[in-house]
Amino acid sequence: EIKYKSSPNRQDINQAITYAISFNTTKTVILCFADSEKLSGWQYLGCVGGRVETWIYRIFLDSNNIKIEEDKLASEFNDMLNHYLY
């Protein structure tokens, strides 16, 4: 789920969880932008019903080198898909 804000609200989170349940997946990620470089990266929100892990990933779009941010995003998602998170 992509949101054009730095912090999703409860409705955004509920929507992502609903999609995860409807697609029968165990993880959901909300992609947002980071207000600063130090706020970029993963944030774990929790597990819903013992079934759906909910994460936020923030990318720093104001970086002087967006290519580095893109590469970091790809690497971080690869790690998540290969179960290296949490």
Stockholm file with secondary structure:
# STOCKHOLM 1.0

chainA/1-86         EIKYKSSPNRQDINQAITYAISFNTTKTVILCFADSEKLSGWQYLGCVGGRVETWIYRIFLDSNNIKIEEDKLASEFNDMLNHYLY
#=GR chainA/1-86 SS CBCSSSSCCHHHHHHHHHHHHHTTCSEEEEEEECSSGGGCEEEEEEEETTTEEEEEEEECTTCSCHHHHHHHHHHHHHHHHTTCCC
#=GC SS_cons        CBCSSSSCCHHHHHHHHHHHHHTTCSEEEEEEECSSGGGCEEEEEEEETTTEEEEEEEECTTCSCHHHHHHHHHHHHHHHHTTCCC
//
